[in-house]
């Protein structure tokens, strides 16, 4: 089980690092460059992450469930923490599907010479929702690490 725990911790840490870097560094840097540079770059990220993240987040959630079933012992702090982490991943996925993902889909179709009137508001909304998602991923990560420490 240690191997599965460590694979899951690594996967979750990578998702967290990716989402954090987008929120803290990539989007703010691109936004300062102006929308003529921002849009093409962000469209590349939206297309790439639109292909990778559904699989990555879904697989992370499934691995949480596998680990939970494989290590289930009730009542135990570890099982409670893993339940919390798995539930957080379900919330993260649903939140992503109803919040940031639809905005990303719209962004991929925009053109620099014909942006929607509210394009800046939509990008700020995406940034705010991504910040919320980063906090949720961090909470799921902490619960997972605490569960690992509980069984160590």
C-alpha positions in Angstrom: 0.0 0.0 0.0 2.9 2.4 0.5 3.6 2.4 -3.2 0.0 3.2 -4.0 0.0 6.0 -1.4 3.2 7.4 -2.7 2.0 7.3 -6.4 -1.2 9.1 -5.3 0.6 11.6 -3.3 2.9 12.3 -6.3 0.0 12.6 -8.7 -1.9 14.9 -6.4 1.2 17.0 -5.7 1.7 17.4 -9.5 -1.9 18.5 -10.1 -1.6 20.9 -7.2 1.7 22.3 -8.5 0.3 22.7 -12.0 -2.8 24.5 -10.9 -0.9 26.6 -8.5 1.7 27.6 -11.1 -1.1 28.6 -13.5 -2.8 30.7 -10.8 0.2 32.3 -9.3 2.6 32.7 -12.2 1.4 31.9 -15.7 -1.9 33.8 -15.8 -0.6 36.9 -14.0 2.5 37.0 -16.2 0.4 36.6 -19.4 -2.2 39.1 -18.3 0.6 41.8 -17.9 1.7 41.1 -21.5 -1.7 42.3 -22.9 -4.5 40.5 -24.6 -2.8 40.2 -28.0 -0.2 38.0 -26.4 -2.4 36.6 -23.6 -5.1 35.0 -25.7 -2.9 32.8 -28.1 -0.9 31.6 -25.2 -3.8 30.9 -22.9 -5.6 29.0 -25.8 -2.6 26.7 -26.1 -2.8 26.0 -22.3 -6.6 25.6 -22.5 -6.3 23.1 -25.4 -3.5 21.1 -23.7 -5.0 21.0 -20.2 -8.4 20.4 -21.7 -7.1 17.1 -23.0 -4.9 16.1 -20.1 -6.7 17.2 -16.9 -9.9 15.2 -17.3 -7.9 12.0 -17.4 -5.5 13.1 -14.7 -8.1 14.3 -12.3 -10.4 11.4 -13.0 -7.5 8.9 -12.5 -6.5 10.6 -9.3 -10.1 10.3 -8.0 -10.3 6.6 -8.9 -6.9 6.0 -7.2 -8.3 7.6 -4.1 -11.2 5.2 -4.2 -9.0 2.2 -4.8 -6.7 3.2 -1.9 -9.7 3.8 0.4 -11.2 0.4 -0.3 -7.8 -1.3 -0.1 -7.0 0.2 3.3 -10.5 0.5 4.8 -10.7 0.1 8.5 -13.5 1.7 10.4 -13.3 3.6 12.7 -9.9 4.9 11.9 -8.5 8.3 11.2 -6.8 7.1 8.0 -10.2 5.9 6.6 -11.8 9.2 7.6 -9.0 11.2 6.0 -9.1 9.2 2.8 -12.9 9.6 2.6 -12.4 13.3 3.0 -9.7 13.4 0.3 -11.8 11.3 -2.1 -14.9 13.4 -1.5 -12.8 16.6 -2.1 -11.7 15.1 -5.5 -15.3 14.5 -6.4 -16.2 18.1 -5.5 -13.1 19.4 -7.4 -14.1 17.5 -10.6 -17.8 18.6 -10.4 -16.7 22.2 -9.6 -14.3 22.2 -12.6 -16.9 20.9 -15.0 -19.5 23.6 -14.0 -17.0 26.4 -13.5 -13.6 26.8 -15.2 -14.1 24.2 -18.0 -17.0 26.0 -19.8 -15.0 29.2 -19.8 -12.0 27.4 -21.2 -14.2 26.0 -24.0 -15.3 29.5 -24.9 -11.7 30.9 -24.7 -10.5 28.3 -27.2 -12.9 29.7 -29.8 -12.1 33.4 -29.3 -10.1 35.4 -31.8 -7.9 38.4 -30.9 -9.6 40.7 -33.4 -13.1 39.7 -32.2 -13.2 39.2 -28.4 -16.5 39.1 -26.6 -17.3 42.4 -24.8 -17.0 40.6 -21.4 -13.8 38.7 -22.1 -11.8 40.3 -19.3 -14.6 39.5 -16.8 -14.7 35.9 -18.0 -10.9 35.5 -17.6 -11.1 37.1 -14.1 -13.9 34.7 -13.2 -11.8 31.8 -14.4 -8.9 33.0 -12.4 -11.1 33.3 -9.3 -12.5 29.8 -9.8 -9.1 28.3 -10.4 -7.9 29.9 -7.1 -10.8 28.2 -5.3 -9.9 24.9 -7.1 -6.2 25.3 -6.0 -7.4 25.6 -2.3 -9.6 22.5 -2.7 -6.8 20.5 -4.2 -4.4 21.6 -1.4 -7.0 20.5 1.2 -7.4 17.1 -0.6 -3.6 16.8 -0.7 -3.2 17.6 3.0 -5.8 15.0 3.9 -4.1 12.4 1.8 -0.7 13.1 3.3 -2.2 13.0 6.8 -3.8 9.7 6.0 -0.4 8.4 4.9 1.3 9.6 8.0 -1.5 8.0 10.1 -0.6 4.6 8.8 3.2 5.0 8.8 
